[in-house]
Structures are given as C-alpha cells and as structure tokens.
C-alpha cells in the first residue's frame, strides 16, 4: 500500500511541477506582452488559468495528506484518546465518501465533454482536459484518503486490542 501511495504522491508532484511551470511562464509572458509587445496573444491567460485549476485541486490532496488543510479542532482537541481517534476516523470517512462521490459524478461530466468535442476559445484545447482536473484530483483524493482511513482503522483496532 505504501508503494501505491508513494507512486500517487510522485504523480501529484509531477502534475504540480508542470502546471506551476506553465502558469509562471504564461503569466510572465502575458505581462511582458501586454507591457512591451502589445500583440493579440490570448492563450497566455487561458493556459495560466487551466494550470491554476490543476494546482488548486491537486494541492487539496497534498494539503489533506500533509494535514495542512484548515480544520476546526476546538472540540476534538478536548476529547481524550479513543474517542478522539474515533471522531478523526469519522471525519476521514466523510472526506473519502465526499471525494468518491465527486469523482463518480465528474466522470459523467468528463464523458459528456469528450462526446461534445467542445474546445477552449484561445488554445483550441479539448475542454475535457481542464474538466479532467476534477476527475483526476478527486480520484487521487479518494484513493489516498481511503488508504489513510484504512490505516487509521487498523491502528484504532490495534489500540483497542492492546487495552
């Protein structure tokens, strides 16, 4: 399981690196063009926006994995041992169910985009590519957070069995 999680983390990192590079290049080129060359190049902004979409959605999983997402923990912090672990498992299960639901729903939307063949205005890119960001990111979130949930449940059972 750790190999799969490591592989998915590698994919996330590659996507983040590529989309960040595209976003920085496109944004910089757009500013330079607007201020110096004044050429009618419209695809810079579109490329930057689509890159940001991928970065935000993949970054969501990275934040969930690292525990850097904003969370309200005032009540959970006051709870003790087993009950706190149980609440964290319930919370993680909600994230997994939500992510799996969005993943499943987004597959239909992505199939519709592929069937219609709609393209973006400036890049003439199939709109299925930007829409795939939802499917890819929530698929990864569901898999990774599901694995984390499984590990949390196994650790909870070990703690419960040890006492």
Secondary structure, 3 states (H helix, E strand, C coil): CHHHHHHHHHHHHHHHHHHHHHHHHHHHHHHHHHHHHCCCCCHHHHHHHHHHHHHHHHHHHHHHHHCCCCCCCHHHHHCCHHHHHHHHHHHHHHHHHHHHHHHHHHHHHHHHHHHHCCECCCCCCEHHHHHHHHHHHHHHHHHHHHHHHHHHHHHHHHHHHHC
